[in-house]
Amino acid sequence: MTATQPPSATPIGRGPEEDRTYYGRPALKAAPFEKWVVGGYIFLAGLSGAAQLLSTVADLVGRKKDEAVVSYGRWLSALAPTVGSALLIYDLNTPKRFYNMLRILKRTSPMSIGTWLLMAFSAFGGMTLSCTLLAGRLPRLRRVARVTQIPAAVAGAGLSTYTASLLSATSTPLWAAAPKALAIRFGSSSVAAGAAALSLGARHRGRHRAARDLDTLMVVALMVEALATVASENTCHKKRISVGTEGNGLQAAATVGMLLPVGLHAISIATRRRDTRLQHWASWIALAGSLCLRVSVLEAGIESANRPRDYFRFARPENLPPGT
């Protein structure tokens, strides 16, 4: 007696069933990320890296009154090595996995490069912050801090974007479909979050001129993020890959966090009042939107991996990157 195929089984074929699998099972194994844990790490890595970069620029080419921005940036740089690393190790389930990644440096592995970027950023950022704290007793350490902040800023710039390369290197269709646009989205969002956090600190210290400059930078970064988001979605639509998630709550929050601060900033300028309350809320909303962006991208990517049609459409020759 031969076994027969159940009516519910739908084989891969041509025509209207070309994007289906047997029993509707996923063709890929979705990434086992806890979206809020990994999303929190990616957010803190971007925030810390951008804050270190911006504070270094402020220290090298800014005004003497920008010392508050420099100080806050160096404190914010400690978030990735401390809280961010804790979240990363927690998601790996065992610290040994993190230790093992330090055994080698593989140039073709985004995870290996990212691990060493985090270590370099932690080392130079930690030295910069330590020298800043001890400069009151040993003034010569200020010069040391000005030197060590430069490699810390370079590593911070890489840290704010490498996570996009890490996601794009997987087979998850939504992450791999538009790698350049995703890198720009993460990078610009990191700059916006760093500028927003530094603006809050500068305004708290009464440095309103520096805060206004940072608000302007935040708005420019958010506009770049918006353009990159449109480009990413257009690429996915051309490849017939769904960009939505169930409920779209996080995507909506990320969109609000990207556009509302721009609107509040425009209102503040149009009224010629420079209302600090509007700018204050704009900064906090931008920070929340930056976090929601990371988590929504993770969520949408995991759902994309669970949709067989997305994988088969992306895996067609015309959709694969050159040289694949």
SEBA-225612 format. One record per atom (N, C-alpha, C, O): x, y, z. Coordinates in steps of 0.05 Angstrom, whole numbers, plus 32768, in hexadecimal, padded with zeros to 4 digits. Layout:
% residues N
XYZ;...
***
This chain:
% residues 324
80117FE88000;800080008000;801280198000;8023801C8012;800F802A7FED;801F80427FEB;801380597FFA;7FFA805C7FFC;802480698006;801B80808015;801280968002;801E809A7FED;7FFD80A38009;7FF380B97FF8;7FF880D38006;7FFA80D4801F;7FFB80E87FF6;800081028001;7FE6810E800D;7FD2810E7FFF;7FE781188025;7FCF81248031;7FC6813C8021;7FD781498014;7FAC81418021;7FA281588011;7FAF81728019;7FB181848008;7FB781758033;7FC2818E803C;7FDE81938033;7FE881AA8035;7FEC817E8029;800881828020;8008818F8005;7FFB81877FF2;801881A48004;801A81B37FEB;803781B47FE2;804781C37FEE;803F81A57FCD;805B81A47FC5;806381BD7FB7;805381CD7FAE;807E81C17FB6;808881D77FA6;808581D17F89;808B81BB7F80;807A81E47F7A;807781E07F5D;807681FA7F4F;8081820E7F58;806A81FA7F38;806982137F28;804D821E7F2A;803A82127F35;804A82367F1F;803082437F1F;8029824F7F3A;803B82587F48;8010824E7F42;8008825B7F5B;8013824F7F74;8011825B7F89;801E82367F72;802882287F8A;8046822A7F8C;8052821B7F9C;8053823B7F7C;8070823B7F7B;807D82457F94;8095823F7F99;806E82537FA5;807A825D7FBE;8072824D7FD6;807582577FED;806982357FD3;805F82257FEA;8072820E7FEF;808182067FDE;807082048007;808081EC800F;806D81D7801A;805581DC801E;807781BF801E;806781AA8029;805C81B28045;806B81BA8056;804281AF8048;803581B58061;803881D2806A;803481D98081;804181E38058;80458200805F;805C82058072;805C821A807E;806F81F28074;808581F68086;8099820A807B;809C820C8063;80A68219808D;80BA822D8083;80D182208075;80D9820A807D;80DC822D8061;80F382228053;810D82298062;8122821C805E;810C823C8074;812382458084;811D824180A2;8106823F80AA;8132823F80B1;8130824080CE;8134825C80D7;814A826780D4;8120826880E3;8122828480EB;813782888100;813C82768110;8143829F8101;815782A68115;814B82A48131;813582AE8135;815982978144;814E8293815E;815282AB8171;815782A88189;814F82C38166;815482DB8176;813C82E28187;812582DF817F;814282EA81A0;812D82F781B0;812D831581A7;8140832481AD;8118831D819A;81198336818B;811F834E819D;812D83618195;8114834E81B6;8118836581C7;8135836581D3;8140837A81D8;8140834D81D8;815B834B81E3;816F835381CD;8180836581D2;816D834681B6;8180834D81A0;817B83698196;818E83778190;816283718194;815B838C818B;816783A0819E;817083B68196;8165839A81B8;817183AC81CC;818F83AF81C9;819A83C581CC;819C839881C4;81B9839A81C0;81C083AA81A7;81D283BB81A8;81B283A58191;81B883B48178;81B383D2817C;81C283E38172;819E83D9818B;819883F58191;81AE840281A1;81B78417819B;81B683F481B7;81CB840081C8;81E6840181BA;81F5841481BF;81EC83EE81A9;820583EF819A;820584078187;821984158185;81EE840B8179;81ED84238168;81EE843D8177;81FB8450816F;81DF843E818D;81DE8457819D;81FA845D81A8;8203847481A7;8207844981B4;8222844E81C0;8236845581AB;8246846881AF;823684478194;824A844C817F;824684688174;825A84778170;822D8470816F;8228848B8163;822E84A18178;823984B58171;8228849C8191;822D84B081A6;824B84B581A9;825484CB81AC;825B849F81A8;827884A281A9;828384B18191;829484C28194;827884AB817A;828184B88161;827A84D68162;828B84E7815C;826284DD816A;825A84F9816B;826985098181;82708520817C;826D84FC8197;827C850A81AD;8299850E81A5;82A5852381AC;82A484FC8196;82C084FF818C;82C285178179;82D48527817A;82AF85198166;82AE852F8154;82AB85498163;82B8855D815D;829985498177;829485628187;82AE856A8196;82B385818199;82BD8556819F;82D5855C81AE;82EB8567819C;82FB857881A4;82ED855C8183;830385648172;82FE857D8162;8310858D815E;82E58582815A;82DF859A814A;82CA85AC8156;82C485C1814A;82C085A5816D;82AA85B58178;82B485CC818A;82CC85D2818A;82A185D88198;82A885EF81A9;82AF85E581C5;82AA85CE81CC;82BC85F681D5;82C385EE81F0;82AB85E88201;82AC85D98214;829585F681FB;827C85F2820A;826F85D78204;825B85D08211;827A85C881F1;826F85AE81EB;8279859881FD;8275858081F7;8287859F8212;8292858B8224;827C85798230;828185618235;826485838234;824E8573823E;8247855D822A;824285478232;824685648211;8240855181FC;8255853B81FB;824F852381F9;826F854381FD;8285853081FD;8282851D8215;828685058212;827D8528822C;827B85188244;826485048242;826784EC8248;824C850D823A;823584FB8237;823A84E68222;823384CF8226;824884ED820C;824D84D981F8;825F84C38202;825B84AB81FB;827284CA8212;828484B5821D;827684A38231;827C848B8233;826384AE8240;8253849E8252;8241848C8243;823D8474824A;82348496822E;82228486821E;8231846F8210;8225845A820B;824A8473820A;8259845E81FC;825C8445820E;826384308204;825884488228;825B8431823A;8242841F8239;824384098245;822D8427822C;82158416822B;821983FC821C;821083E78225;822683FE8205;822A83E581F5;823C83D18203;823583B98204;825383D9820E;826483C5821C;825783B98235;825F83A3823C;824583C78242;823A83BE825B;821F83B18256;821C83988255;820A83C18254;81EF83B68250;81EC83A78236;81E083928235;81F783B28220;81F583A58206;8203838A8206;81F7837781FC;821B83888211;8229836E8212;8219835A8223;82188342821C;820D83638238;81FD83518249;81E68346823A;81E0832E823C;81D88357822A;81C2834D821A;81CC833A8205;81BE832681FF;81E3833F81F8;81ED832D81E4;81F4831281EF;81ED82FE81E4;820283128206;820982F88213;81F082E9821C;81EF82D1821A;81DD82F88226;81C382EB822E;81B682DD8217;81AC82C7821A;81B682EA81FF;81A982DD81E8;81B982C581DF;81AD82B381D3;81D382C581E3;81E482AE81DB;81E0829681EE;81E8828081E8;81D3829B8205;81CC82868218;81E3827D8229;81DF82748240;81FB8280821F;82138277822F;822A828A8228;822F828F8211;82398294823C;824F82A68237;826582998226;827482A78219;8267827E8226;827D82718217;827B827781FA;8290827981EC;8263827B81EF;8261828181D3;826D829C81CD;827982A081B7;826A82AF81DF;827782C981DA;829582C781DC;82A482D381CC;829F82B781EF;82BC82B481F2;82C882A781D9;82DD82AE81CF;82B9829381CE;82C4828481B7;82C68296819E;82D78292818D;82B582AB819D;82B682BD8186;82CF82CE8186;82D782DA8172;82DC82CF819E;82F582DF81A0;830E82CF8199;832482DA8199;830A82B68193;832282A5818D;832D82AA8172;834582A7816D;831C82B3815F;832582B88144;831A82D2813A;830682DD8145;832682DD8124;831C82F48116;831882EB80F9;832B82E780EA;82FF82E980F1;82F882DF80D6;82EE82F780C6;82D8830180CC;82FD82FF80B2;82F5831880A3;82DB83158093;82CE8329808E;82D482FC808D;82BB82F8807D;82A382F4808F;828D82EF8084;82A682F580A9;829082F080BB;8287830A80C9;8297831580D9;826F831580C3;8266832D80D0;8265832A80EF;8269833D80FD;825E831280F8;825D830D8115;827983108122;827C831C8137;828D83048114;82A88306811F;82B28322811F;82BD832C8133;82AD83308109;82B6834D8107;82A7835D811C;82B3836E8129;828D8358811F;827D83678133;82878362814F;82878375815F;828F834A8155;829883448170;82B183538176;82B4835E818C;82C483548163;82DD83638168;82D883818167;82E683908175;82C4838A8158;82BD83A78159;82B383AE8175;82BB83C38180;82A3839D8180;829883A2819B;82AF83A281AF;82AF83B381C1;82C2839081AC;82D8838F81BF;82EA83A781BC;82F383B381D0;82F083B081A3;830083C7819F;82F283E081AA;82FF83F181B6;82D883E281A4;82C983F981AE;82C883FA81CC;82CB840F81D9;82C583E281D9;82C483E181F6;82DF83E98202;82E083F78216;82F583E081F5;831083E68200;8316840481FE;831D84108212;8314840F81E6;831B842B81E2;8306843E81EF;830E845281FA;82ED843781ED;82D9844781FA;82DC84478219;82D8845B8226;82E3842F8224;82E7842D8240;82FF843E8249;82FE844B825E;8315843D8239;832C844D8240;8326846B823F;832F847A8250;83168473822B;830F848F8228;82FF84998240;830484AE824B;82EB84898247;82DA8490825E;82EA84908278;82E784A28289;82FB847C827C;830C847B8294;831E84938297;8321849F82AC;832B849A8280;833D84B28281;832D84CB8287;833784DD8294;831584CD827C;830484E48281;82FD84E7829F;82FE84FD82AA;82F784D082AB;82F084D182C8;830784D782DA;830484E482EF;831F84CF82D1;833784D382E2;834684ED82DB;835A84F482E8;833C84FB82C7;834A851482BE;834A852A82D3;835A853B82D3;8336852882E6;8336853D82FB;834E853B830D;835885508316;835985238312;837185208322;838A85208311;839F8529831A;8388851582F9;839F851382E7;8398852182CD;838E851382BA;839C853B82CB;8393854A82B3;839F85408299;839385438283;83B78532829A;83C385288281;83B285138274;83B5850E825C;83A185068283;839084F18278;837C84FC8264;837084ED8254;837785178264;836585228251;8370851E8234;836185198221;838A85218232;8397851D8218;83958500820F;839184F981F8;839884EE8223;839584D1821C;837984CB8212;837584BC8200;836584D88220;834984D38218;834484DD81FC;833584D181ED;835184F381F4;834D84FF81DA;835984ED81C4;835084ED81AD;836D84DD81CC;837984CA81B9;836984B181B7;836384A881A1;836284A581CE;8353848B81CD;8337848E81C3;832B847A81BA;832C84A681C3;831084A981B9;830F84A6819B;82F984A08190;832584AA818D;832584A88170;8320848B8167;830E84868157;833084778170;832A845B8169;830F84528174;830284418168;8307845E818B;82ED84578195;82D784608183;82C38453817F;82DA84788177;82C684838164;82C58472814B;82B0846D8140;82DD846A8141;82DE84598129;82CF843E812D;82BF8435811D;82D584328144;82C78419814B;82AA841E8150;8299840D8149;82A38435815B;8287843B815F;8277843E8145;826084368144;8284844A8131;8277844D8117;82718431810B;825C842D8100;8284841F810E;827F84048104;826A83F58115;825A83E6810A;826B83FA812F;825883ED8141;823B83F5813B;822983E5813F;8237840D8132;821C8417812D;8210840C8113;81F8840F810F;822083FF8102;821583F580E9;821A83D780E4;820D83CB80D3;822D83CB80F3;823483B080EC;821D839C80F0;821C838780E3;820B83A28102;81F583908107;81E3838D80EE;81D7837880EB;81E283A180DE;81D3839F80C5;81E1838A80B2;81D4837A80A6;81FC838B80B2;820B837780A2;8207835B80AD;82058348809E;8206835980C7;8201834080D4;81E7833380CC;81E5831B80C7;81D1834380CC;81B7833980C4;81B6833480A6;81AA8320809E;81C283458096;81C183428079;81D183298070;81CB831F805A;81E483208080;81F483088078;81E582EE807B;81EF82D98073;81CD82EF8087;81BD82D7808B;81AC82D18072;81AC82E1805F;819D82BB8072;818C82B4805C;817082BF805F;815E82BA804F;816B82CE8075;815182D9807A;814A82ED8064;815883018061;813582E98054;813082FA803C;812E83178042;813A83278034;811F831F8057;811B833C805C;8135834A8063;81398361805C;8147833C8072;81608348807A;817483498063;8183835C8060;817483358052;81888333803D;818083408023;819083438011;816683488021;815C83538008;8169836E8001;816F83747FEA;816D837F8015;8177839A8010;818C83A18025;818783B18037;81A483958023;81B983988038;81C383B5803B;81C783BE8051;81C783C38025;81D183DE8026;81BD83F18033;81C484028044;81A483EE802C;818F83FF8037;818C83F98055;8188840C8065;818E83E0805D;818C83D9807A;81A483E58089;81A083EF809F;81BC83E5807E;81D383F1808B;81CF840F808F;81D6841A80A4;81C4841C807A;81BF8439807C;81A9843E8091;81AB845280A0;8195842E8092;817F843180A6;818B842F80C2;8185844080D3;819A841A80C7;81A6841780E2;81BA842D80E9;81BA843780FF;81CA843480D5;81DE844980DB;81D2846480E0;81DA847180F3;81BF846C80CF;81B2848680D4;81A1848680ED;81A0849A80FB;8194847080F3;8185846E810C;819784708124;8190847C8138;81AF84648122;81C284668138;81CB8483813D;81CD848C8153;81D184918127;81D984AD8129;81C284BE8135;81C784CF8146;81A984B9812C;819284C78137;818F84C28155;818A84D48165;819284A8815D;819084A2817A;81A684AE818A;81A284B981A0;81BF84AD817F;81D584B9818E;81D284D78191;81D784E281A6;81C984E4817B;81C58501817C;81AF8508818F;81B0851C819E;819984F88190;818384FD81A2;818B84FA81BF;8184850B81CF;819B84E581C5;81A384E181E1;81B684F881EA;81B485028200;81C9850081D8;81DB851581DF;81CC853081E1;81D4854181F2;81B8853481D1;81A8854D81D3;819A854F81EE;8199856481FA;818F853881F7;818385388212;819785408227;8191854F823A;81AF85358226;81C3853B8239;81CC85588238;81D08565824D;81D08562821F;81D9857E821C;81C485918226;81CA85A58233;81AB858C8221;8195859D822A;8193859C8248;818C85B18255;819885858254;819785828271;81AD8594827E;81A9859E8294;81C485978270;81DA85A7827B;81D885C48272;81EA85D48278;81C285CB8265;81BE85E7825D;81CD85EF8243;81CF8606823D;81D885DB8235;81E685E1821C;81D385E08205;81D385CD81F5;81C285F48203;81AC85F481EF;81B685F681D3;81AA85EB81C0;81CC860581CE;81D6860781B3;81E085EC81A9;81DA85E58192;81EE85DE81B9;81F785C381B2;81E085B181AE;81E085A0819B;81CB85B381BF;81B385A381BC;81A585A881A1;819C85958195;81A485C18199;819785C78180;81A685BB8168;819A85B18155;81C185BD816A;81D185B08154;81CC85928153;81CA8587813D;81CA8586816A;81C68569816B;81AA85628161;81A6854D8154;819685738167;817B856F815E;817A8570813F;816C855F8133;818885828134;818985848116;8196856B810A;818C856180F6;81AC85628117;81B9854A810D;81A68532810F;81A5852180FE;819785308125;8184851B8129;816F851A8113;816985058108;81658532810C;8150853480F7;815B852B80DC;814E851D80CD;8174853480D5;8180852C80BC;8184850E80BB;817E850180A7;818D850280D1;819184E580D2;817684D680CF;817584C280C1;816184E080DB;814784D480D8;813C84D680BC;812F84C380B2;814284EB80AE;813984EE8092;814884DA8080;813D84CF806E;816284D68086;817184C28077;816684A6807C;81648496806A;815F84A18096;81538487809D;81398483808E;8134846D8084;81298498808B;810F8495807D;8114848F8060;8106847D8055;8127849B8053;812D84968037;813784798034;8130846B8021;814884708046;815384558044;813D84408049;813D842B803E;812A8447805A;81138435805F;810284328046;80FA841C8040;80FD84488039;80ED8446801F;80FC8436800B;80F084257FFD;8117843A8009;8127842B7FF5;8126840D7FFC;812483FC7FEA;812884068016;812883EA801E;810D83DD8017;810C83C7800D;80F783EB801D;80DD83E08018;80D883DD7FFA;80CB83CA7FF1;80E183F07FEA;80DE83EE7FCD;80ED83D67FC2;80E383C87FB0;810583D17FCC;811583B97FC4;8106839F7FCB;8105838D7FBB;80FB839E7FE3;80EC83867FEB;80D383827FDA;80CC836C7FD3;80C583987FD3;80AD83967FC2;80B5838C7FA6;80A6837B7F9B;80CB83957F9C;80D4838C7F81;80DA836E7F82;80D583607F6E;80E483647F98;80EA83487F9A;80D383387FA6;80D583207FAB;80BC83467FA9;80A383397FB3;80A7832D7FCE;809D83177FD3;80B6833B7FE0;80BA83327FFB;80A98344800D;80AB835C800C;809A8338801E;808983478030;809983568045;80AC834B8050;8093836F804A;80A2837F805E;809283838078;809C838F808A;807A83798079;8069837D8091;806B836780A5;8076835280A0;8062836D80BD;8060835A80D3;8043835980DD;8033836B80D7;803D834580EB;8022834280F6;801C83598109;8029835C811D;800783688102;8000837E8114;800E8398810D;800383AE8111;802783968104;803683AE80FC;803A83C28112;803F83D9810D;803683BA812B;803883CC8141;805483D88144;805783F18147;806883C88143;808483D18146;808C83E2812E;809A83F68131;808483DA8116;808B83EA80FF;807E84058100;808A841980F9;80658406810A;80588420810D;806684318121;806A8449811D;806F84258137;807D8434814C;8098843E8141;80A084558147;80A6842E8131;80BF84368125;80BB844D8112;80CB84608111;80A5844C8103;809F846280F0;8099847C80FF;80A2849180F7;8089847A8114;808384928124;809C849D8130;80A084B58130;80AD848B813A;80C684958146;80D984A18132;80EC84AF813A;80D5849B8119;80E684A68104;80DB84C180F9;80EB84D280F3;80C184C380F7;80B584DB80EA;80AC84F080FE;80AE850880F9;80A184E88116;809784FB8128;80AC850F8133;80A685278134;80C485068139;80D8851A8142;80DF852F812C;80E485468133;80DE85268113;80E2853A80FD;80CC854F80FE;80D1856780FA;80B385468101;809D85588102;809E856B811A;809985838118;80A585618131;80A885718149;80BE85868146;80BB859D814E;80D4857E8139;80EA85908135;80E185A68121;80E885BE8125;80D2859F810D;80C885B380F9;80B585C78107;80B785DF8101;80A485BD8118;809285CF8127;80A185E28138;809A85FA813A;80B685D88146;80C685E88157;80D385FF8148;80D586158151;80DD85F98130;80EA860D811F;80D686218114;80DB86398113;80BF8616810B;80AA862780FE;809F863B8111;80998652810A;809C8634812B;80928646813E;80A7865A8149;80A0866D8157;80C086558141;80D686668149;80D986688167;80E4867C8172;80D086548175;80D186548192;80E78642819D;80F0864581B3;80EE862E818C;8101861A8195;80F8860E81AF;8107860D81C3;80DF860581AF;80D385FA81C7;80E385E281D1;80E585CD81C3;80F085E481E8;810085CE81F2;80F085B581F8;80FA859F81F8;80D685B981FF;80C685A28205;80C1859181EC;80C2857881ED;80BD859E81D6;80B9858F81BD;80D3858081B5;80D2856981AE;80E9858D81B8;8103858181B2;8109856A81C5;8115855681BE;8101856E81DE;8105855981F2;80F5853F81EB;8100852981EB;80DC854381E4;80CC852C81DC;80D5852081C1;80D4850881BE;80DF853181AF;80E985278196;81018514819A;81038500818D;8112851B81AD;8129850B81B2;812184F081BE;812B84DB81B5;810F84F081D1;810684D781DD;80F884C581C9;80FC84AD81C9;80E784D181B8;80D984C281A4;80EC84B6818F;80E9849F8186;810184C58188;811584BB8175;812484A38181;8129848F8173;812A84A4819B;8137848D81A8;8125847481A9;812E845E81A3;810B847981AF;80F9846281AF;80F584578193;80F4843E818F;80F48468817F;80F1845F8164;8109844F815A;8106843C814B;812184578163;81398449815C;8139842C8166;814184198159;81308429817F;812D840E818B;811883FE817C;811D83E78175;8101840A8176;80EC83FC8168;80F483F4814C;80EB83DF8142;81058404813F;810E83FD8125;811D83E28126;811883D08116;812F83DF8138;813F83C7813A;812D83AF8140;812F839A8133;811B83B28153;810A839B815B;80F783948144;80F2837D813F;80EC83A88136;80DA83A38120;80E883958109;80DC838480FC;8101839D8103;8110839080EE;8115837280F5;8113836180E4;811C836D810E;812083528117;810683428115;8106832B810B;80F0834D811E;80D7833F811D;80CE83398101;80C6832380FA;80D0834D80EF;80C8834A80D3;80DA833580C5;80D0832680B5;80F4833580CC;8106832280C0;8100830580C9;810082F380B8;80FA830180E2;80F382E680EC;80D982DC80DE;80D782C580D7;80C682EE80DB;80AD82E680CE;80B282E180B0;80A582CF80A4;80C582F080A4;80CB82EB8088;80D882CF8084;80D282C28070;80E882C78097;80F482AC8096;80DF82968098;80E38280808E;80CA829C80A6;80B4828880AA;80A182888092;808F82778092;80A4829A807F;8093829A8067;80A2828D8050;80B4829A8045;809B82758048;80A982688032;80AA82788018;80BE8278800A;809482878012;809382967FF9;80A882AB7FF8;80B482B17FE3;80AF82B88010;80C382CC8010;80DE82C08009;80EE82CC7FFA;80E482A98014;80FE829C800F;810182957FF1;8115829A7FE5;80EC82887FE6;80EE827F7FCA;80F082967FB7;80FD82957FA2;80E282AB7FBD;80E382C37FAC;80FE82D07FAD;810982D97F99;810A82D27FC5;812482DE7FC8;813A82CC7FBC;814D82D77FB1;813782B27FBE;814C829F7FB5;814D829C7F97;815F828E7F8D;813B82A87F88;813C82A77F6B;815582B57F60;815E82C87F6D;816182AB7F4A;817A82B77F40;817A82D57F3D;818E82E27F42;816382E07F33;816382FD7F2E;8163830D7F48;816983257F47;815E83007F5F;815D830F7F78;8177830B7F89;817B831A7F9D;818782F87F82;819F82F37F92;81B583077F8C;81B783127F76;81C5830D7FA0;81DB83207F9C;81EF83167F87;81F182FE7F83;81FD83277F79;8211831F7F65;8226830D7F71;823083127F87;822E82F87F63;824382E67F6C;823982D07F7E;824982BF7F87;821E82CF7F83;821482BA7F94;821282A07F85;8209828C7F91;
***
